[in-house]
Amino acid sequence: MKTLAEKVYLILEDKIAKLEFKPGTFLTENFLERELNCGRTPVREAIQRLSREGLIKVLPRKGLIITEININDQLNLIQVRREIERLLAKLAAKNCTSKQKNKFKEISKSMRSCKKNDNTKFMKLDKEMNDLISISCQNEFVVRCIRNVAGLSRRFWYYINERNLDDLKTMAKLHADLCDAIYNKNIILSQKRSDKLMDYIEKFTKNSIQN
């Protein structure tokens, strides 16, 4: 069962990732308490976590600011993600249960049905896939590592697609391919498909600089 602080964190992380709170937005704790209808302690705990993840910068005695999106930081983040994602894929393929295997197959099928403008559907499936990989890998230390970079990565994807770069169907296929490899418990193929997905993410990140 999630604590109140965890619920507040998830709400705020979602608002930041989906650009409801845009980069550069100034906020205060009082505003967030009113917005979320909760007390100061859970808001502060959520802010501390978001600050560690690089989504919020705390300005002492002033307030908070949503961090700007920095392309160079994003490319450095991808270097870290590549290694963590590869390990997650390997462990998920090795350790997933029969029930989890079947869920990977379901997600793959749904991913392949994504159409050009199915952003909301894709993001829901992407979260389901990431949560399933985290559970099935059976290694909490690796999961902690990926949590620290997930929010920045998700926000960047929304930012890029807000600027009408058409990559959703390709991204959905790459995710589906990875799910299929894990479903088949093929460790080597899972790692290769994880790398292929990260190759594509790195490519569209670099292309965004030119656009």
Residue frames relative to the residue before (quaternion, step in Angstrom):
aa qw qx qy qz dx dy dz
M 1.0000 0.0000 0.0000 0.0000 0.00 0.00 0.00
K 0.4178 -0.7306 0.4853 0.2371 3.58 -0.81 1.03
T 0.4398 -0.6576 0.5427 0.2820 3.56 -1.13 0.72
L 0.6646 -0.4884 0.3737 0.4245 3.57 -1.28 0.26
A 0.6344 0.5356 -0.3301 0.4491 3.58 1.01 -0.81
E 0.6450 0.5120 -0.3170 0.4705 3.59 1.02 -0.79
K 0.6419 0.5163 -0.3212 0.4670 3.59 1.00 -0.80
V 0.6480 0.5076 -0.3118 0.4746 3.58 0.97 -0.86
Y 0.6284 0.5374 -0.3269 0.4576 3.57 0.98 -0.85
L 0.6803 0.5006 -0.2964 0.4458 3.59 0.83 -0.98
I 0.6392 0.5185 -0.3226 0.4675 3.58 1.02 -0.78
L 0.6970 0.4699 -0.2765 0.4657 3.57 0.86 -0.97
E 0.6341 0.5289 -0.3316 0.4563 3.58 0.97 -0.84
D 0.6551 0.5142 -0.3050 0.4619 3.56 1.01 -0.83
K 0.6569 0.5067 -0.3107 0.4639 3.59 0.95 -0.83
I 0.6686 0.4828 -0.3008 0.4789 3.58 1.02 -0.78
A 0.6666 0.5129 -0.3033 0.4478 3.58 0.90 -0.96
K 0.7379 0.3999 -0.2248 0.4951 3.59 0.99 -0.82
L 0.4976 -0.7136 0.3793 0.3151 3.56 1.36 0.34
E 0.3114 0.7094 -0.5553 0.3025 3.58 1.09 0.66
F 0.6926 0.2308 -0.1801 0.6593 3.53 1.23 -0.64
K 0.2261 -0.8339 0.4907 0.1123 3.56 -0.09 1.27
P 0.6485 -0.5015 0.3894 0.4199 3.61 -1.22 0.43
G 0.7789 0.3059 -0.2513 0.4864 3.54 -0.96 0.95
T 0.4946 0.6658 -0.4279 0.3593 3.61 1.25 -0.16
F 0.2822 -0.7488 0.5786 0.1578 3.56 -0.94 0.94
L 0.0247 -0.7970 0.6027 -0.0301 3.57 -0.90 0.99
T 0.2199 -0.7401 0.6099 0.1788 3.54 -1.31 0.19
E 0.6322 -0.5235 0.4041 0.4037 3.56 -1.23 0.39
N 0.6370 0.5443 -0.3299 0.4349 3.59 0.97 -0.87
F 0.6386 0.5243 -0.3234 0.4612 3.57 1.00 -0.83
L 0.6826 0.4887 -0.2896 0.4598 3.58 0.90 -0.93
E 0.6099 0.5444 -0.3502 0.4570 3.59 1.05 -0.71
R 0.6767 0.4700 -0.2861 0.4893 3.58 0.98 -0.87
E 0.6515 0.5421 -0.3076 0.4325 3.57 0.94 -0.95
L 0.7821 0.3266 -0.1498 0.5091 3.58 0.95 -0.94
N 0.3509 -0.7738 0.4635 0.2516 3.56 1.35 -0.03
C 0.5736 0.5506 -0.4059 0.4507 3.57 0.77 1.06
G 0.6430 -0.5638 0.3777 0.3550 3.54 -1.33 0.18
R 0.7257 -0.4719 0.3086 0.3944 3.52 -1.36 0.14
T 0.6476 0.5692 -0.3382 0.3772 3.61 0.89 -0.92
P 0.7039 0.4380 -0.3051 0.4686 3.66 0.70 -0.86
V 0.6114 0.5386 -0.3513 0.4611 3.60 1.09 -0.64
R 0.6698 0.4953 -0.3060 0.4609 3.59 0.91 -0.88
E 0.6421 0.5178 -0.3288 0.4600 3.59 0.98 -0.79
A 0.6500 0.5088 -0.3082 0.4729 3.57 1.01 -0.82
I 0.6391 0.5313 -0.3174 0.4567 3.58 1.00 -0.86
Q 0.6394 0.5321 -0.3251 0.4498 3.58 0.94 -0.86
R 0.6680 0.4943 -0.2971 0.4703 3.57 0.96 -0.86
L 0.6699 0.4924 -0.2942 0.4715 3.59 0.94 -0.88
S 0.6081 0.5439 -0.3403 0.4675 3.56 1.16 -0.61
R 0.6460 0.5117 -0.3129 0.4721 3.59 0.98 -0.84
E 0.7067 0.4587 -0.2554 0.4743 3.57 1.08 -0.73
G 0.5437 -0.6743 0.3702 0.3356 3.58 1.27 0.05
L 0.5305 0.6471 -0.4069 0.3665 3.60 1.21 0.26
I 0.7687 0.1980 -0.1076 0.5985 3.57 1.24 -0.50
K 0.1700 -0.7423 0.6353 0.1283 3.55 -1.15 0.68
V 0.2975 -0.7631 0.5518 0.1572 3.56 -0.78 1.07
L 0.1668 -0.7651 0.6171 0.0777 3.55 -0.86 1.04
P 0.3984 -0.7600 0.4513 0.2450 3.62 -0.21 1.24
R 0.8604 0.0583 -0.1077 0.4948 3.53 -0.98 1.06
K 0.6694 0.4711 -0.3161 0.4796 3.62 1.21 0.26
G 0.6451 -0.4797 0.3655 0.4692 3.56 0.73 -1.04
L 0.5553 -0.5835 0.4777 0.3506 3.53 -1.16 -0.67
I 0.1051 -0.7751 0.6167 0.0885 3.52 -1.21 0.46
I 0.4290 -0.6710 0.5389 0.2744 3.57 -0.99 0.85
T 0.4576 -0.7219 0.4426 0.2711 3.57 -0.65 1.09
E 0.5197 -0.6218 0.4915 0.3190 3.54 -1.21 0.61
I 0.4676 -0.6407 0.5230 0.3121 3.56 -1.28 0.36
N 0.0816 -0.8077 0.5837 -0.0169 3.55 -0.65 1.20
I 0.4201 -0.7456 0.4612 0.2343 3.57 -0.54 1.21
N 0.6504 0.5159 -0.3261 0.4521 3.60 0.94 -0.81
D 0.6284 0.5145 -0.3296 0.4814 3.57 1.03 -0.77
Q 0.6434 0.5362 -0.3215 0.4418 3.57 1.00 -0.83
L 0.6506 0.5044 -0.3125 0.4741 3.60 1.01 -0.79
N 0.6387 0.5033 -0.3242 0.4834 3.59 1.04 -0.73
L 0.6210 0.5491 -0.3254 0.4550 3.55 1.09 -0.76
I 0.6325 0.5434 -0.3271 0.4446 3.57 1.03 -0.82
Q 0.5920 0.5652 -0.3657 0.4430 3.61 1.05 -0.68
V 0.6800 0.4688 -0.2793 0.4897 3.56 0.97 -0.88
R 0.6540 0.5346 -0.3149 0.4328 3.57 0.89 -0.96
R 0.6125 0.5844 -0.3549 0.3967 3.57 0.95 -0.89
E 0.7028 0.4645 -0.2723 0.4650 3.58 0.86 -0.97
I 0.6689 0.4912 -0.3062 0.4665 3.58 0.96 -0.86
E 0.6627 0.5150 -0.3097 0.4468 3.59 0.90 -0.92
R 0.6306 0.5328 -0.3378 0.4521 3.59 1.00 -0.77
L 0.6667 0.4921 -0.2964 0.4749 3.57 0.96 -0.87
L 0.6292 0.5320 -0.3318 0.4593 3.59 0.99 -0.80
A 0.6564 0.5130 -0.3093 0.4586 3.58 0.94 -0.91
K 0.6413 0.5299 -0.3145 0.4572 3.56 0.98 -0.88
L 0.7144 0.4580 -0.2626 0.4593 3.58 0.80 -1.02
A 0.6285 0.5293 -0.3403 0.4571 3.59 1.05 -0.72
A 0.6542 0.5057 -0.3092 0.4699 3.58 0.97 -0.86
K 0.6810 0.4973 -0.2788 0.4595 3.56 1.04 -0.80
N 0.8298 0.3175 -0.1055 0.4465 3.57 0.82 -1.04
C 0.4908 0.6943 -0.4444 0.2821 3.64 1.12 -0.29
T 0.4420 -0.6859 0.5209 0.2507 3.56 -1.11 0.79
S 0.6928 -0.4521 0.3487 0.4405 3.58 -1.29 0.14
K 0.6476 0.5144 -0.3135 0.4666 3.58 0.99 -0.84
Q 0.6671 0.4907 -0.2973 0.4751 3.58 0.96 -0.85
K 0.5876 0.5738 -0.3513 0.4496 3.58 1.09 -0.75
N 0.6852 0.4934 -0.2817 0.4558 3.55 0.84 -0.99
K 0.6291 0.5231 -0.3305 0.4704 3.56 1.10 -0.69
F 0.6055 0.5366 -0.3573 0.4667 3.62 1.04 -0.69
K 0.6452 0.5202 -0.3165 0.4614 3.58 1.01 -0.82
E 0.6401 0.5253 -0.3195 0.4607 3.58 0.99 -0.82
I 0.6599 0.5023 -0.3048 0.4683 3.57 0.94 -0.91
S 0.6213 0.5463 -0.3361 0.4500 3.57 0.99 -0.83
K 0.6669 0.5065 -0.3001 0.4568 3.57 0.86 -0.96
S 0.6749 0.4859 -0.2910 0.4730 3.58 0.94 -0.88
M 0.6120 0.5487 -0.3421 0.4553 3.59 1.04 -0.76
R 0.6883 0.4960 -0.2849 0.4462 3.59 0.88 -0.92
S 0.6615 0.4907 -0.3140 0.4724 3.59 1.20 -0.32
C 0.4365 0.7047 -0.4562 0.3235 3.60 1.29 -0.04
K 0.2374 -0.7589 0.5918 0.1322 3.54 -1.01 0.88
K 0.8017 -0.3731 0.2013 0.4214 3.54 -1.36 0.25
N 0.8172 0.2693 -0.1157 0.4962 3.59 0.83 -0.96
D 0.4274 0.7212 -0.4459 0.3136 3.59 1.24 0.40
N 0.0379 0.8495 -0.5245 0.0428 3.59 0.83 0.96
T 0.6805 0.4936 -0.2988 0.4516 3.57 0.84 -0.99
K 0.6468 0.5150 -0.3113 0.4686 3.57 0.96 -0.89
F 0.6679 0.5081 -0.3086 0.4478 3.58 0.88 -0.93
M 0.6771 0.4951 -0.3077 0.4492 3.58 0.86 -0.92
K 0.6107 0.5330 -0.3466 0.4721 3.60 1.08 -0.67
L 0.6813 0.4772 -0.2811 0.4786 3.58 0.91 -0.92
D 0.6184 0.5502 -0.3360 0.4495 3.57 1.03 -0.79
K 0.6601 0.4905 -0.3039 0.4809 3.58 0.97 -0.86
E 0.6342 0.5255 -0.3319 0.4600 3.59 0.98 -0.83
M 0.6605 0.5081 -0.3057 0.4605 3.57 0.96 -0.87
N 0.6743 0.4968 -0.2979 0.4581 3.57 0.88 -0.94
D 0.6437 0.5121 -0.3173 0.4720 3.58 1.01 -0.81
L 0.6645 0.5102 -0.3002 0.4561 3.56 0.99 -0.88
I 0.6312 0.5139 -0.3284 0.4792 3.60 1.01 -0.77
S 0.6524 0.5267 -0.3146 0.4450 3.57 0.95 -0.90
I 0.6754 0.4798 -0.2928 0.4773 3.58 0.98 -0.84
S 0.7406 0.4527 -0.2424 0.4335 3.56 0.79 -1.04
C 0.5711 0.5957 -0.3968 0.4020 3.63 1.15 -0.35
Q 0.2202 -0.8301 0.4838 0.1683 3.59 1.24 -0.54
N 0.6252 0.4704 -0.3710 0.5002 3.57 0.97 0.92
E 0.2939 -0.8115 0.4826 0.1489 3.55 -0.10 1.33
F 0.6158 0.5673 -0.3550 0.4159 3.61 1.08 -0.63
V 0.6478 0.4869 -0.3144 0.4944 3.58 1.02 -0.77
V 0.6287 0.5453 -0.3306 0.4451 3.58 1.01 -0.82
R 0.6304 0.5296 -0.3338 0.4591 3.60 0.97 -0.80
C 0.6424 0.5372 -0.3216 0.4419 3.58 0.99 -0.83
I 0.7042 0.4611 -0.2839 0.4592 3.60 0.82 -0.94
R 0.5865 0.5809 -0.3729 0.4238 3.60 1.10 -0.60
N 0.6546 0.5474 -0.3149 0.4156 3.57 1.04 -0.73
V 0.7605 0.3376 -0.2027 0.5163 3.61 1.17 -0.38
A 0.4782 0.7174 -0.4177 0.2868 3.59 1.25 -0.26
G 0.6715 0.5306 -0.3103 0.4139 3.59 0.86 -0.94
L 0.6621 0.4986 -0.3029 0.4705 3.58 0.90 -0.92
S 0.6543 0.5173 -0.3114 0.4554 3.57 0.99 -0.83
R 0.6713 0.4978 -0.2986 0.4609 3.57 0.93 -0.91
R 0.6386 0.5250 -0.3282 0.4570 3.58 0.97 -0.81
F 0.6517 0.5218 -0.3257 0.4438 3.57 0.94 -0.86
W 0.6286 0.5335 -0.3437 0.4495 3.59 0.99 -0.77
Y 0.6444 0.5011 -0.3187 0.4818 3.61 0.97 -0.81
Y 0.6385 0.5452 -0.3151 0.4425 3.56 0.98 -0.90
I 0.6750 0.4886 -0.2929 0.4689 3.57 0.89 -0.94
N 0.7191 0.4485 -0.2636 0.4607 3.59 0.81 -0.93
E 0.5450 0.5817 -0.3971 0.4550 3.57 1.24 -0.32
R 0.6944 0.4352 -0.2525 0.5144 3.55 1.24 -0.56
N 0.5444 -0.6998 0.3498 0.3024 3.55 1.27 0.58
L 0.3359 0.6765 -0.5740 0.3161 3.59 0.85 0.92
D 0.2977 -0.8162 0.4795 0.1232 3.54 -0.46 1.29
D 0.2674 0.7842 -0.5199 0.2078 3.59 -0.02 1.25
L 0.3989 0.7735 -0.4523 0.1952 3.60 1.23 -0.11
K 0.6756 0.4994 -0.3156 0.4410 3.60 0.81 -0.92
T 0.6426 0.5096 -0.3200 0.4743 3.59 1.03 -0.78
M 0.6521 0.5114 -0.3126 0.4642 3.57 0.94 -0.89
A 0.6503 0.5238 -0.3168 0.4498 3.58 0.95 -0.89
K 0.6486 0.5186 -0.3150 0.4595 3.59 0.98 -0.84
L 0.6580 0.5074 -0.3129 0.4600 3.59 0.94 -0.87
H 0.6360 0.5076 -0.3220 0.4839 3.58 1.04 -0.72
A 0.6481 0.5186 -0.3112 0.4628 3.58 0.98 -0.87
D 0.6327 0.5350 -0.3300 0.4523 3.59 0.99 -0.83
L 0.6503 0.5052 -0.3114 0.4743 3.57 1.01 -0.81
C 0.6330 0.5281 -0.3287 0.4608 3.60 0.96 -0.83
D 0.6541 0.5199 -0.3153 0.4499 3.59 0.97 -0.84
A 0.6496 0.5180 -0.3163 0.4579 3.58 0.98 -0.83
I 0.6520 0.4891 -0.3092 0.4900 3.58 1.02 -0.80
Y 0.6103 0.5595 -0.3401 0.4460 3.58 1.02 -0.82
N 0.7183 0.4257 -0.2361 0.4971 3.58 1.00 -0.84
K 0.3732 -0.7597 0.4520 0.2816 3.59 1.37 0.05
N 0.3661 0.7063 -0.4996 0.3429 3.54 1.09 0.86
I 0.2950 -0.8116 0.4792 0.1572 3.56 -0.07 1.32
I 0.6850 0.4883 -0.2979 0.4512 3.59 0.79 -0.97
L 0.6767 0.4817 -0.2952 0.4721 3.59 0.90 -0.90
S 0.6116 0.5499 -0.3486 0.4495 3.60 1.05 -0.70
Q 0.6610 0.4941 -0.3044 0.4757 3.58 0.96 -0.83
K 0.6532 0.5154 -0.3146 0.4568 3.58 0.98 -0.85
R 0.6937 0.4675 -0.2848 0.4680 3.56 0.95 -0.84
S 0.5727 0.5486 -0.3706 0.4834 3.56 1.19 -0.47
D 0.6560 0.5025 -0.3034 0.4745 3.58 0.96 -0.88
K 0.6465 0.5250 -0.3207 0.4511 3.59 0.99 -0.84
L 0.6279 0.5212 -0.3229 0.4794 3.57 1.06 -0.76
M 0.6825 0.4723 -0.2905 0.4762 3.58 0.91 -0.89
D 0.5753 0.5666 -0.3765 0.4542 3.60 1.11 -0.60
Y 0.6846 0.4837 -0.2866 0.4639 3.55 0.91 -0.91
I 0.6328 0.5248 -0.3276 0.4657 3.58 1.01 -0.81
E 0.6468 0.5055 -0.3158 0.4758 3.58 0.99 -0.81
K 0.6429 0.5374 -0.3207 0.4416 3.58 0.99 -0.84
F 0.7264 0.4108 -0.2822 0.4733 3.61 0.73 -0.91
T 0.5585 0.5719 -0.3941 0.4535 3.60 1.20 -0.38
K 0.6787 0.4732 -0.2831 0.4851 3.58 0.93 -0.92
N 0.6333 0.5330 -0.3315 0.4527 3.60 1.04 -0.75
S 0.6140 0.5737 -0.3509 0.4133 3.56 1.08 -0.67
I 0.5701 0.5811 -0.3797 0.4394 3.57 1.20 -0.51
Q 0.6892 0.4898 -0.2721 0.4594 3.54 0.98 -0.91
N 0.7122 0.4456 -0.2521 0.4802 3.56 1.17 -0.60
